[in-house]
Amino acid sequence: MIAMIRSDGTHYYCNISSPCAYDSEALKYIDYDLDIKVYPDHSFQLLDEDEFLLHQQTMNYPFDVKEKVTEG
């Protein structure tokens, strides 16, 4: 999550991803394309839904992954 402090308040940008995992080389995760932007008034906007729909087909996301990403 990224917080952006602006004159009209704090905005947040959140990536929907898998949990992070650390192996001996790096911290790793899968970015599932969906992002959420939250505005100072707590309204939000879902971003990149078209990319998520395309990639879930081309990369054959399992049902449980699609379900958890959608719940997220």
C-alpha positions in Angstrom: 0.0 0.0 0.0 1.1 3.5 -0.8 -0.1 6.6 1.1 0.0 9.9 -0.7 -0.4 12.9 1.5 -1.9 15.8 -0.5 -3.4 19.1 0.3 -7.0 17.6 0.2 -6.1 14.7 2.5 -4.4 11.3 2.4 -5.0 9.1 -0.7 -4.1 5.4 -0.6 -3.2 3.1 -3.5 -3.4 -0.7 -2.8 -2.2 -3.5 -5.0 -4.1 -6.8 -4.7 -1.5 -9.5 -4.5 -0.6 -12.9 -3.1 0.9 -13.0 0.4 4.7 -12.3 0.4 7.0 -15.2 0.7 10.7 -15.0 1.4 13.2 -17.5 0.0 17.0 -17.3 0.4 17.1 -14.8 -2.5 14.3 -12.3 -2.2 10.9 -11.3 -0.9 8.4 -12.5 -3.6 4.7 -12.1 -4.4 2.3 -12.2 -7.3 0.6 -9.0 -8.4 -2.9 -9.9 -9.6 -3.3 -6.6 -11.5 -6.3 -5.3 -9.5 -5.6 -2.1 -7.6 -7.8 0.1 -5.4 -7.5 3.8 -4.9 -9.0 5.2 -1.7 -9.8 8.9 -1.5 -9.8 11.1 1.6 -13.6 10.8 1.9 -13.2 7.0 2.1 -14.7 6.4 -1.4 -12.7 4.1 -3.6 -12.2 3.2 -7.2 -11.3 -0.3 -8.5 -8.6 -0.1 -11.1 -7.3 -2.4 -13.8 -10.2 -4.9 -13.7 -9.8 -5.5 -17.4 -6.2 -6.6 -16.9 -7.2 -9.0 -14.2 -9.9 -10.5 -16.3 -7.5 -10.9 -19.3 -4.7 -12.4 -17.2 -6.9 -14.8 -15.2 -7.8 -16.4 -18.6 -4.4 -16.3 -20.2 -2.6 -17.6 -17.1 -5.3 -20.0 -16.0 -5.7 -18.7 -12.4 -7.2 -21.5 -10.3 -10.8 -20.9 -9.0 -9.6 -20.4 -5.4 -7.2 -17.6 -6.5 -9.9 -15.8 -8.5 -12.2 -16.1 -5.6 -9.7 -14.8 -3.0 -8.6 -11.9 -5.3 -12.2 -10.9 -5.8 -12.9 -11.1 -2.1 -9.8 -8.9 -1.5 
